[in-house]
Amino acid sequence: MKVRIDKDTCQGHGQCVMLCPAVFDDDEEGFGVVKSEQVPEEAENACERAEANCPEQAIQITR
């Protein structure tokens, strides 16, 4: 599974970081960033929850 954040859509709510800190982090302005595009298997469920809970639907997962 791979993940990315659309930086033009992200508004910096931080849901992704709270739900999946293994994959997501905040940049210096408080917007979500992906630590590594390739999601570790043990973080896949948390990453899917982050995608489902993103208010702007800025997270895209590909398999």
Distance bins in CASP14 RR format, pairs under 12 A and 6 or more apart:
PFRMAT RR
TARGET T0000
AUTHOR 0000-0000-0000
RMODE 2
METHOD distances of the structure
MODEL  1
1 20 0 0 0 0 0 1 0 0 0 0 0
1 23 0 0 0 0 1 0 0 0 0 0 0
1 34 0 0 0 0 0 1 0 0 0 0 0
1 36 0 0 0 0 0 1 0 0 0 0 0
1 37 0 0 0 0 1 0 0 0 0 0 0
1 38 1 0 0 1 0 0 0 0 0 0 0
1 39 1 0 1 0 0 0 0 0 0 0 0
1 40 0 0 0 0 1 0 0 0 0 0 0
1 41 0 0 0 0 1 0 0 0 0 0 0
1 42 0 0 0 0 0 1 0 0 0 0 0
1 43 0 0 0 0 1 0 0 0 0 0 0
1 44 1 0 1 0 0 0 0 0 0 0 0
1 45 0 0 0 0 0 1 0 0 0 0 0
1 46 0 0 0 0 0 1 0 0 0 0 0
1 47 1 0 0 1 0 0 0 0 0 0 0
1 48 0 0 0 0 1 0 0 0 0 0 0
1 51 0 0 0 0 0 1 0 0 0 0 0
1 59 0 0 0 0 0 1 0 0 0 0 0
1 60 0 0 0 0 0 1 0 0 0 0 0
1 61 1 0 0 1 0 0 0 0 0 0 0
1 62 1 0 0 1 0 0 0 0 0 0 0
1 63 1 0 1 0 0 0 0 0 0 0 0
2 23 0 0 0 0 0 1 0 0 0 0 0
2 34 0 0 0 0 1 0 0 0 0 0 0
2 36 0 0 0 0 1 0 0 0 0 0 0
2 37 1 0 1 0 0 0 0 0 0 0 0
2 38 1 0 1 0 0 0 0 0 0 0 0
2 39 1 0 0 1 0 0 0 0 0 0 0
2 40 0 0 0 0 0 1 0 0 0 0 0
2 44 0 0 0 0 0 1 0 0 0 0 0
2 47 0 0 0 0 1 0 0 0 0 0 0
2 51 0 0 0 0 0 1 0 0 0 0 0
2 59 0 0 0 0 0 1 0 0 0 0 0
2 60 0 0 0 0 1 0 0 0 0 0 0
2 61 1 0 0 1 0 0 0 0 0 0 0
2 62 1 0 1 0 0 0 0 0 0 0 0
2 63 1 0 0 1 0 0 0 0 0 0 0
3 16 0 0 0 0 1 0 0 0 0 0 0
3 20 0 0 0 0 1 0 0 0 0 0 0
3 22 0 0 0 0 0 1 0 0 0 0 0
3 23 1 0 0 1 0 0 0 0 0 0 0
3 24 0 0 0 0 1 0 0 0 0 0 0
3 32 0 0 0 0 0 1 0 0 0 0 0
3 33 0 0 0 0 0 1 0 0 0 0 0
3 34 1 0 1 0 0 0 0 0 0 0 0
3 35 0 0 0 0 1 0 0 0 0 0 0
3 36 0 0 0 0 1 0 0 0 0 0 0
3 37 1 0 0 1 0 0 0 0 0 0 0
3 38 0 0 0 0 1 0 0 0 0 0 0
3 39 1 0 1 0 0 0 0 0 0 0 0
3 40 0 0 0 0 0 1 0 0 0 0 0
3 43 0 0 0 0 1 0 0 0 0 0 0
3 44 0 0 0 0 1 0 0 0 0 0 0
3 46 0 0 0 0 0 1 0 0 0 0 0
3 47 1 0 1 0 0 0 0 0 0 0 0
3 48 0 0 0 0 1 0 0 0 0 0 0
3 50 0 0 0 0 1 0 0 0 0 0 0
3 51 1 0 0 1 0 0 0 0 0 0 0
3 54 0 0 0 0 0 1 0 0 0 0 0
3 58 0 0 0 0 0 1 0 0 0 0 0
3 59 1 0 0 1 0 0 0 0 0 0 0
3 60 1 0 0 1 0 0 0 0 0 0 0
3 61 1 0 1 0 0 0 0 0 0 0 0
3 62 1 0 0 1 0 0 0 0 0 0 0
3 63 0 0 0 0 0 1 0 0 0 0 0
4 10 0 0 0 0 0 1 0 0 0 0 0
4 16 0 0 0 0 0 1 0 0 0 0 0
4 23 0 0 0 0 0 1 0 0 0 0 0
4 24 0 0 0 0 0 1 0 0 0 0 0
4 32 0 0 0 0 0 1 0 0 0 0 0
4 33 0 0 0 0 1 0 0 0 0 0 0
4 34 1 0 1 0 0 0 0 0 0 0 0
4 35 0 0 0 0 0 1 0 0 0 0 0
4 36 0 0 0 0 0 1 0 0 0 0 0
4 37 1 0 0 1 0 0 0 0 0 0 0
4 38 0 0 0 0 0 1 0 0 0 0 0
4 39 0 0 0 0 0 1 0 0 0 0 0
4 47 0 0 0 0 0 1 0 0 0 0 0
4 51 0 0 0 0 0 1 0 0 0 0 0
4 54 0 0 0 0 0 1 0 0 0 0 0
4 58 0 0 0 0 1 0 0 0 0 0 0
4 59 1 0 0 1 0 0 0 0 0 0 0
4 60 1 0 1 0 0 0 0 0 0 0 0
4 61 0 0 0 0 1 0 0 0 0 0 0
4 62 0 0 0 0 1 0 0 0 0 0 0
5 11 0 0 0 0 0 1 0 0 0 0 0
5 12 0 0 0 0 1 0 0 0 0 0 0
5 13 0 0 0 0 0 1 0 0 0 0 0
5 14 0 0 0 0 0 1 0 0 0 0 0
5 15 0 0 0 0 0 1 0 0 0 0 0
5 16 1 0 0 1 0 0 0 0 0 0 0
5 17 0 0 0 0 0 1 0 0 0 0 0
5 20 0 0 0 0 0 1 0 0 0 0 0
5 23 0 0 0 0 0 1 0 0 0 0 0
5 24 1 0 0 1 0 0 0 0 0 0 0
5 25 0 0 0 0 0 1 0 0 0 0 0
5 26 0 0 0 0 0 1 0 0 0 0 0
5 27 0 0 0 0 1 0 0 0 0 0 0
5 30 0 0 0 0 0 1 0 0 0 0 0
5 31 1 0 0 1 0 0 0 0 0 0 0
5 32 1 0 1 0 0 0 0 0 0 0 0
5 33 1 0 0 1 0 0 0 0 0 0 0
5 34 1 0 1 0 0 0 0 0 0 0 0
5 35 0 0 0 0 0 1 0 0 0 0 0
5 37 0 0 0 0 0 1 0 0 0 0 0
5 47 0 0 0 0 0 1 0 0 0 0 0
5 50 0 0 0 0 1 0 0 0 0 0 0
5 51 0 0 0 0 1 0 0 0 0 0 0
5 54 0 0 0 0 1 0 0 0 0 0 0
5 56 0 0 0 0 1 0 0 0 0 0 0
5 57 0 0 0 0 0 1 0 0 0 0 0
5 58 1 0 1 0 0 0 0 0 0 0 0
5 59 1 0 1 0 0 0 0 0 0 0 0
5 60 1 0 0 1 0 0 0 0 0 0 0
5 61 0 0 0 0 0 1 0 0 0 0 0
6 12 0 0 0 0 0 1 0 0 0 0 0
6 16 0 0 0 0 0 1 0 0 0 0 0
6 31 0 0 0 0 0 1 0 0 0 0 0
6 32 0 0 0 0 0 1 0 0 0 0 0
6 33 0 0 0 0 0 1 0 0 0 0 0
6 34 0 0 0 0 0 1 0 0 0 0 0
6 51 0 0 0 0 0 1 0 0 0 0 0
6 54 0 0 0 0 1 0 0 0 0 0 0
6 56 0 0 0 0 1 0 0 0 0 0 0
6 57 0 0 0 0 1 0 0 0 0 0 0
6 58 1 0 1 0 0 0 0 0 0 0 0
6 59 1 0 0 1 0 0 0 0 0 0 0
6 60 1 0 0 1 0 0 0 0 0 0 0
7 27 0 0 0 0 1 0 0 0 0 0 0
7 29 0 0 0 0 0 1 0 0 0 0 0
7 30 0 0 0 0 0 1 0 0 0 0 0
7 31 1 0 0 1 0 0 0 0 0 0 0
7 32 0 0 0 0 1 0 0 0 0 0 0
7 33 0 0 0 0 1 0 0 0 0 0 0
7 34 0 0 0 0 0 1 0 0 0 0 0
7 56 0 0 0 0 0 1 0 0 0 0 0
7 58 1 0 0 1 0 0 0 0 0 0 0
7 59 0 0 0 0 0 1 0 0 0 0 0
7 60 0 0 0 0 0 1 0 0 0 0 0
8 31 0 0 0 0 0 1 0 0 0 0 0
8 56 0 0 0 0 1 0 0 0 0 0 0
8 58 0 0 0 0 1 0 0 0 0 0 0
9 31 0 0 0 0 0 1 0 0 0 0 0
9 32 0 0 0 0 0 1 0 0 0 0 0
9 54 0 0 0 0 1 0 0 0 0 0 0
9 55 0 0 0 0 1 0 0 0 0 0 0
9 56 1 0 1 0 0 0 0 0 0 0 0
9 57 1 0 0 1 0 0 0 0 0 0 0
9 58 1 1 0 0 0 0 0 0 0 0 0
9 59 0 0 0 0 1 0 0 0 0 0 0
9 60 0 0 0 0 1 0 0 0 0 0 0
10 16 0 0 0 0 1 0 0 0 0 0 0
10 17 0 0 0 0 0 1 0 0 0 0 0
10 24 0 0 0 0 0 1 0 0 0 0 0
10 26 0 0 0 0 0 1 0 0 0 0 0
10 27 0 0 0 0 1 0 0 0 0 0 0
10 29 0 0 0 0 0 1 0 0 0 0 0
10 30 0 0 0 0 1 0 0 0 0 0 0
10 31 1 0 1 0 0 0 0 0 0 0 0
10 32 1 0 1 0 0 0 0 0 0 0 0
10 33 0 0 0 0 1 0 0 0 0 0 0
10 34 0 0 0 0 0 1 0 0 0 0 0
10 50 0 0 0 0 0 1 0 0 0 0 0
10 54 0 0 0 0 1 0 0 0 0 0 0
10 55 0 0 0 0 1 0 0 0 0 0 0
10 56 1 0 0 1 0 0 0 0 0 0 0
10 57 0 0 0 0 0 1 0 0 0 0 0
10 58 1 0 1 0 0 0 0 0 0 0 0
10 59 0 0 0 0 1 0 0 0 0 0 0
10 60 0 0 0 0 0 1 0 0 0 0 0
11 29 0 0 0 0 0 1 0 0 0 0 0
11 30 0 0 0 0 1 0 0 0 0 0 0
11 31 1 0 0 1 0 0 0 0 0 0 0
11 32 0 0 0 0 1 0 0 0 0 0 0
11 54 0 0 0 0 1 0 0 0 0 0 0
11 55 1 0 0 1 0 0 0 0 0 0 0
11 56 1 0 1 0 0 0 0 0 0 0 0
11 57 0 0 0 0 0 1 0 0 0 0 0
11 58 1 0 0 1 0 0 0 0 0 0 0
12 18 0 0 0 0 0 1 0 0 0 0 0
12 24 0 0 0 0 0 1 0 0 0 0 0
12 25 0 0 0 0 0 1 0 0 0 0 0
12 26 1 0 0 1 0 0 0 0 0 0 0
12 27 0 0 0 0 1 0 0 0 0 0 0
12 29 0 0 0 0 1 0 0 0 0 0 0
12 30 1 0 1 0 0 0 0 0 0 0 0
12 31 1 0 1 0 0 0 0 0 0 0 0
12 32 1 0 0 1 0 0 0 0 0 0 0
12 33 0 0 0 0 0 1 0 0 0 0 0
12 54 0 0 0 0 1 0 0 0 0 0 0
12 55 0 0 0 0 1 0 0 0 0 0 0
12 56 0 0 0 0 1 0 0 0 0 0 0
12 58 0 0 0 0 1 0 0 0 0 0 0
12 59 0 0 0 0 0 1 0 0 0 0 0
13 19 0 0 0 0 0 1 0 0 0 0 0
13 24 0 0 0 0 0 1 0 0 0 0 0
13 26 0 0 0 0 0 1 0 0 0 0 0
13 30 0 0 0 0 1 0 0 0 0 0 0
13 31 0 0 0 0 1 0 0 0 0 0 0
13 32 0 0 0 0 1 0 0 0 0 0 0
13 50 0 0 0 0 0 1 0 0 0 0 0
13 53 0 0 0 0 1 0 0 0 0 0 0
13 54 1 0 0 1 0 0 0 0 0 0 0
13 55 1 0 1 0 0 0 0 0 0 0 0
13 56 1 0 0 1 0 0 0 0 0 0 0
13 57 0 0 0 0 0 1 0 0 0 0 0
13 58 0 0 0 0 1 0 0 0 0 0 0
13 59 0 0 0 0 0 1 0 0 0 0 0
14 20 0 0 0 0 0 1 0 0 0 0 0
14 21 0 0 0 0 0 1 0 0 0 0 0
14 24 1 0 0 1 0 0 0 0 0 0 0
14 25 0 0 0 0 1 0 0 0 0 0 0
14 26 1 0 0 1 0 0 0 0 0 0 0
14 27 0 0 0 0 0 1 0 0 0 0 0
14 30 1 0 0 1 0 0 0 0 0 0 0
14 31 0 0 0 0 1 0 0 0 0 0 0
14 32 1 0 0 1 0 0 0 0 0 0 0
14 33 0 0 0 0 0 1 0 0 0 0 0
14 50 0 0 0 0 1 0 0 0 0 0 0
14 53 0 0 0 0 1 0 0 0 0 0 0
14 54 0 0 0 0 1 0 0 0 0 0 0
14 55 0 0 0 0 1 0 0 0 0 0 0
14 56 0 0 0 0 0 1 0 0 0 0 0
14 58 0 0 0 0 0 1 0 0 0 0 0
14 59 0 0 0 0 0 1 0 0 0 0 0
15 21 0 0 0 0 0 1 0 0 0 0 0
15 24 0 0 0 0 1 0 0 0 0 0 0
15 26 0 0 0 0 0 1 0 0 0 0 0
15 32 0 0 0 0 1 0 0 0 0 0 0
15 46 0 0 0 0 0 1 0 0 0 0 0
15 47 0 0 0 0 0 1 0 0 0 0 0
15 49 0 0 0 0 1 0 0 0 0 0 0
15 50 1 0 0 1 0 0 0 0 0 0 0
15 51 0 0 0 0 1 0 0 0 0 0 0
15 52 0 0 0 0 1 0 0 0 0 0 0
15 53 1 0 1 0 0 0 0 0 0 0 0
15 54 1 0 1 0 0 0 0 0 0 0 0
15 55 1 0 0 1 0 0 0 0 0 0 0
15 56 0 0 0 0 1 0 0 0 0 0 0
15 57 0 0 0 0 0 1 0 0 0 0 0
15 58 0 0 0 0 1 0 0 0 0 0 0
15 59 0 0 0 0 1 0 0 0 0 0 0
16 22 0 0 0 0 0 1 0 0 0 0 0
16 23 1 0 0 1 0 0 0 0 0 0 0
16 24 1 0 1 0 0 0 0 0 0 0 0
16 25 0 0 0 0 1 0 0 0 0 0 0
16 26 0 0 0 0 1 0 0 0 0 0 0
16 27 0 0 0 0 0 1 0 0 0 0 0
16 30 0 0 0 0 0 1 0 0 0 0 0
16 31 0 0 0 0 0 1 0 0 0 0 0
16 32 1 0 0 1 0 0 0 0 0 0 0
16 33 0 0 0 0 1 0 0 0 0 0 0
16 34 0 0 0 0 1 0 0 0 0 0 0
16 35 0 0 0 0 0 1 0 0 0 0 0
16 39 0 0 0 0 0 1 0 0 0 0 0
16 43 0 0 0 0 0 1 0 0 0 0 0
16 46 0 0 0 0 1 0 0 0 0 0 0
16 47 0 0 0 0 1 0 0 0 0 0 0
16 48 0 0 0 0 0 1 0 0 0 0 0
16 49 0 0 0 0 1 0 0 0 0 0 0
16 50 1 0 1 0 0 0 0 0 0 0 0
16 51 0 0 0 0 1 0 0 0 0 0 0
16 52 0 0 0 0 0 1 0 0 0 0 0
16 53 1 0 0 1 0 0 0 0 0 0 0
16 54 1 0 0 1 0 0 0 0 0 0 0
16 55 0 0 0 0 0 1 0 0 0 0 0
16 56 0 0 0 0 0 1 0 0 0 0 0
16 57 0 0 0 0 0 1 0 0 0 0 0
16 58 0 0 0 0 1 0 0 0 0 0 0
16 59 1 0 0 1 0 0 0 0 0 0 0
16 60 0 0 0 0 0 1 0 0 0 0 0
16 61 0 0 0 0 0 1 0 0 0 0 0
17 23 0 0 0 0 1 0 0 0 0 0 0
17 24 1 0 1 0 0 0 0 0 0 0 0
17 25 1 0 0 1 0 0 0 0 0 0 0
17 26 1 0 1 0 0 0 0 0 0 0 0
17 27 0 0 0 0 0 1 0 0 0 0 0
17 30 0 0 0 0 1 0 0 0 0 0 0
17 31 0 0 0 0 0 1 0 0 0 0 0
17 32 1 0 0 1 0 0 0 0 0 0 0
17 33 0 0 0 0 1 0 0 0 0 0 0
17 34 0 0 0 0 0 1 0 0 0 0 0
17 35 0 0 0 0 0 1 0 0 0 0 0
17 46 0 0 0 0 0 1 0 0 0 0 0
17 47 0 0 0 0 0 1 0 0 0 0 0
17 50 0 0 0 0 1 0 0 0 0 0 0
17 53 0 0 0 0 0 1 0 0 0 0 0
17 54 0 0 0 0 0 1 0 0 0 0 0
17 59 0 0 0 0 0 1 0 0 0 0 0
18 24 0 0 0 0 1 0 0 0 0 0 0
18 25 0 0 0 0 0 1 0 0 0 0 0
18 26 0 0 0 0 0 1 0 0 0 0 0
18 32 0 0 0 0 0 1 0 0 0 0 0
18 46 0 0 0 0 1 0 0 0 0 0 0
18 49 0 0 0 0 1 0 0 0 0 0 0
18 50 0 0 0 0 1 0 0 0 0 0 0
18 53 0 0 0 0 1 0 0 0 0 0 0
18 54 0 0 0 0 0 1 0 0 0 0 0
19 32 0 0 0 0 0 1 0 0 0 0 0
19 43 0 0 0 0 0 1 0 0 0 0 0
19 45 0 0 0 0 1 0 0 0 0 0 0
19 46 1 0 1 0 0 0 0 0 0 0 0
19 47 0 0 0 0 1 0 0 0 0 0 0
19 48 0 0 0 0 1 0 0 0 0 0 0
19 49 1 0 1 0 0 0 0 0 0 0 0
19 50 1 0 1 0 0 0 0 0 0 0 0
19 51 0 0 0 0 1 0 0 0 0 0 0
19 52 0 0 0 0 1 0 0 0 0 0 0
19 53 1 0 0 1 0 0 0 0 0 0 0
19 54 0 0 0 0 1 0 0 0 0 0 0
19 59 0 0 0 0 0 1 0 0 0 0 0
20 32 0 0 0 0 0 1 0 0 0 0 0
20 34 0 0 0 0 1 0 0 0 0 0 0
20 35 0 0 0 0 1 0 0 0 0 0 0
20 36 0 0 0 0 0 1 0 0 0 0 0
20 39 0 0 0 0 1 0 0 0 0 0 0
20 40 0 0 0 0 0 1 0 0 0 0 0
20 42 0 0 0 0 0 1 0 0 0 0 0
20 43 1 0 1 0 0 0 0 0 0 0 0
20 44 0 0 0 0 1 0 0 0 0 0 0
20 45 0 0 0 0 1 0 0 0 0 0 0
20 46 1 1 0 0 0 0 0 0 0 0 0
20 47 1 0 1 0 0 0 0 0 0 0 0
20 48 0 0 0 0 1 0 0 0 0 0 0
20 49 1 0 0 1 0 0 0 0 0 0 0
20 50 1 0 1 0 0 0 0 0 0 0 0
20 51 0 0 0 0 1 0 0 0 0 0 0
20 52 0 0 0 0 0 1 0 0 0 0 0
20 53 0 0 0 0 1 0 0 0 0 0 0
20 54 0 0 0 0 0 1 0 0 0 0 0
20 59 0 0 0 0 1 0 0 0 0 0 0
20 61 0 0 0 0 0 1 0 0 0 0 0
21 32 0 0 0 0 0 1 0 0 0 0 0
21 34 0 0 0 0 0 1 0 0 0 0 0
21 35 0 0 0 0 1 0 0 0 0 0 0
21 43 0 0 0 0 1 0 0 0 0 0 0
21 46 0 0 0 0 1 0 0 0 0 0 0
21 47 0 0 0 0 0 1 0 0 0 0 0
21 50 0 0 0 0 1 0 0 0 0 0 0
22 34 0 0 0 0 0 1 0 0 0 0 0
22 35 1 0 0 1 0 0 0 0 0 0 0
22 36 0 0 0 0 1 0 0 0 0 0 0
22 38 0 0 0 0 0 1 0 0 0 0 0
22 39 0 0 0 0 1 0 0 0 0 0 0
22 40 1 0 0 1 0 0 0 0 0 0 0
22 41 0 0 0 0 0 1 0 0 0 0 0
22 42 1 0 0 1 0 0 0 0 0 0 0
22 43 1 0 1 0 0 0 0 0 0 0 0
22 44 0 0 0 0 0 1 0 0 0 0 0
22 45 0 0 0 0 0 1 0 0 0 0 0
22 46 1 0 0 1 0 0 0 0 0 0 0
22 47 0 0 0 0 1 0 0 0 0 0 0
22 50 0 0 0 0 0 1 0 0 0 0 0
23 32 0 0 0 0 0 1 0 0 0 0 0
23 33 0 0 0 0 1 0 0 0 0 0 0
23 34 1 0 0 1 0 0 0 0 0 0 0
23 35 1 0 1 0 0 0 0 0 0 0 0
23 36 1 0 0 1 0 0 0 0 0 0 0
23 37 0 0 0 0 1 0 0 0 0 0 0
23 38 0 0 0 0 1 0 0 0 0 0 0
23 39 1 0 1 0 0 0 0 0 0 0 0
23 40 1 0 0 1 0 0 0 0 0 0 0
23 41 0 0 0 0 0 1 0 0 0 0 0
23 42 0 0 0 0 0 1 0 0 0 0 0
23 43 1 0 1 0 0 0 0 0 0 0 0
23 44 0 0 0 0 1 0 0 0 0 0 0
23 45 0 0 0 0 0 1 0 0 0 0 0
23 46 1 0 0 1 0 0 0 0 0 0 0
23 47 1 0 1 0 0 0 0 0 0 0 0
23 48 0 0 0 0 0 1 0 0 0 0 0
23 49 0 0 0 0 0 1 0 0 0 0 0
23 50 1 0 0 1 0 0 0 0 0 0 0
23 51 0 0 0 0 0 1 0 0 0 0 0
23 59 0 0 0 0 1 0 0 0 0 0 0
23 61 0 0 0 0 0 1 0 0 0 0 0
24 30 0 0 0 0 0 1 0 0 0 0 0
24 31 0 0 0 0 0 1 0 0 0 0 0
24 32 1 0 1 0 0 0 0 0 0 0 0
24 33 1 0 0 1 0 0 0 0 0 0 0
24 34 1 0 0 1 0 0 0 0 0 0 0
24 35 1 0 0 1 0 0 0 0 0 0 0
24 36 0 0 0 0 0 1 0 0 0 0 0
24 37 0 0 0 0 0 1 0 0 0 0 0
24 39 0 0 0 0 0 1 0 0 0 0 0
24 43 0 0 0 0 1 0 0 0 0 0 0
24 46 0 0 0 0 1 0 0 0 0 0 0
24 47 0 0 0 0 1 0 0 0 0 0 0
24 49 0 0 0 0 0 1 0 0 0 0 0
24 50 1 0 0 1 0 0 0 0 0 0 0
24 51 0 0 0 0 0 1 0 0 0 0 0
24 53 0 0 0 0 0 1 0 0 0 0 0
24 54 0 0 0 0 1 0 0 0 0 0 0
24 58 0 0 0 0 0 1 0 0 0 0 0
24 59 0 0 0 0 1 0 0 0 0 0 0
25 31 0 0 0 0 0 1 0 0 0 0 0
25 32 1 0 0 1 0 0 0 0 0 0 0
25 33 1 0 1 0 0 0 0 0 0 0 0
25 34 0 0 0 0 1 0 0 0 0 0 0
25 35 1 0 1 0 0 0 0 0 0 0 0
25 36 0 0 0 0 0 1 0 0 0 0 0
25 50 0 0 0 0 0 1 0 0 0 0 0
26 32 1 0 1 0 0 0 0 0 0 0 0
26 33 1 0 0 1 0 0 0 0 0 0 0
26 34 0 0 0 0 0 1 0 0 0 0 0
26 35 0 0 0 0 0 1 0 0 0 0 0
27 33 1 0 1 0 0 0 0 0 0 0 0
27 34 0 0 0 0 0 1 0 0 0 0 0
27 35 0 0 0 0 0 1 0 0 0 0 0
31 54 0 0 0 0 0 1 0 0 0 0 0
31 56 0 0 0 0 0 1 0 0 0 0 0
31 58 0 0 0 0 1 0 0 0 0 0 0
32 50 0 0 0 0 0 1 0 0 0 0 0
32 54 0 0 0 0 1 0 0 0 0 0 0
32 56 0 0 0 0 0 1 0 0 0 0 0
32 58 0 0 0 0 1 0 0 0 0 0 0
32 59 0 0 0 0 1 0 0 0 0 0 0
33 58 0 0 0 0 0 1 0 0 0 0 0
33 59 0 0 0 0 0 1 0 0 0 0 0
34 43 0 0 0 0 0 1 0 0 0 0 0
34 47 0 0 0 0 1 0 0 0 0 0 0
34 50 0 0 0 0 0 1 0 0 0 0 0
34 51 0 0 0 0 0 1 0 0 0 0 0
34 58 0 0 0 0 0 1 0 0 0 0 0
34 59 0 0 0 0 1 0 0 0 0 0 0
34 60 0 0 0 0 0 1 0 0 0 0 0
34 61 0 0 0 0 0 1 0 0 0 0 0
35 43 0 0 0 0 1 0 0 0 0 0 0
35 47 0 0 0 0 0 1 0 0 0 0 0
36 43 0 0 0 0 1 0 0 0 0 0 0
36 47 0 0 0 0 0 1 0 0 0 0 0
37 47 0 0 0 0 0 1 0 0 0 0 0
37 60 0 0 0 0 0 1 0 0 0 0 0
37 61 0 0 0 0 0 1 0 0 0 0 0
37 62 0 0 0 0 1 0 0 0 0 0 0
38 44 0 0 0 0 0 1 0 0 0 0 0
38 47 0 0 0 0 0 1 0 0 0 0 0
38 61 0 0 0 0 0 1 0 0 0 0 0
38 62 0 0 0 0 0 1 0 0 0 0 0
38 63 0 0 0 0 0 1 0 0 0 0 0
39 45 0 0 0 0 0 1 0 0 0 0 0
39 46 0 0 0 0 1 0 0 0 0 0 0
39 47 1 0 1 0 0 0 0 0 0 0 0
39 48 0 0 0 0 1 0 0 0 0 0 0
39 50 0 0 0 0 0 1 0 0 0 0 0
39 51 0 0 0 0 0 1 0 0 0 0 0
39 59 0 0 0 0 0 1 0 0 0 0 0
39 60 0 0 0 0 0 1 0 0 0 0 0
39 61 1 0 0 1 0 0 0 0 0 0 0
39 62 0 0 0 0 1 0 0 0 0 0 0
39 63 0 0 0 0 1 0 0 0 0 0 0
40 46 0 0 0 0 1 0 0 0 0 0 0
40 47 0 0 0 0 1 0 0 0 0 0 0
41 47 0 0 0 0 0 1 0 0 0 0 0
43 49 0 0 0 0 0 1 0 0 0 0 0
43 50 0 0 0 0 1 0 0 0 0 0 0
43 61 0 0 0 0 0 1 0 0 0 0 0
44 50 0 0 0 0 0 1 0 0 0 0 0
44 51 0 0 0 0 0 1 0 0 0 0 0
44 61 0 0 0 0 1 0 0 0 0 0 0
44 63 0 0 0 0 1 0 0 0 0 0 0
45 51 0 0 0 0 0 1 0 0 0 0 0
45 52 0 0 0 0 0 1 0 0 0 0 0
45 61 0 0 0 0 0 1 0 0 0 0 0
46 52 0 0 0 0 0 1 0 0 0 0 0
46 53 0 0 0 0 0 1 0 0 0 0 0
46 59 0 0 0 0 0 1 0 0 0 0 0
46 61 0 0 0 0 0 1 0 0 0 0 0
47 53 0 0 0 0 0 1 0 0 0 0 0
47 54 0 0 0 0 0 1 0 0 0 0 0
47 59 0 0 0 0 1 0 0 0 0 0 0
47 60 0 0 0 0 0 1 0 0 0 0 0
47 61 1 0 0 1 0 0 0 0 0 0 0
47 62 0 0 0 0 0 1 0 0 0 0 0
47 63 0 0 0 0 0 1 0 0 0 0 0
48 54 0 0 0 0 0 1 0 0 0 0 0
48 59 0 0 0 0 1 0 0 0 0 0 0
48 60 0 0 0 0 0 1 0 0 0 0 0
48 61 1 0 0 1 0 0 0 0 0 0 0
48 63 0 0 0 0 0 1 0 0 0 0 0
49 59 0 0 0 0 0 1 0 0 0 0 0
49 61 0 0 0 0 0 1 0 0 0 0 0
50 57 0 0 0 0 0 1 0 0 0 0 0
50 58 0 0 0 0 0 1 0 0 0 0 0
50 59 1 0 0 1 0 0 0 0 0 0 0
50 60 0 0 0 0 0 1 0 0 0 0 0
50 61 0 0 0 0 1 0 0 0 0 0 0
51 57 0 0 0 0 1 0 0 0 0 0 0
51 58 0 0 0 0 1 0 0 0 0 0 0
51 59 1 0 1 0 0 0 0 0 0 0 0
51 60 1 0 0 1 0 0 0 0 0 0 0
51 61 1 0 1 0 0 0 0 0 0 0 0
51 62 0 0 0 0 0 1 0 0 0 0 0
52 59 0 0 0 0 1 0 0 0 0 0 0
52 61 0 0 0 0 1 0 0 0 0 0 0
53 59 0 0 0 0 1 0 0 0 0 0 0
54 60 0 0 0 0 1 0 0 0 0 0 0
54 61 0 0 0 0 0 1 0 0 0 0 0
END
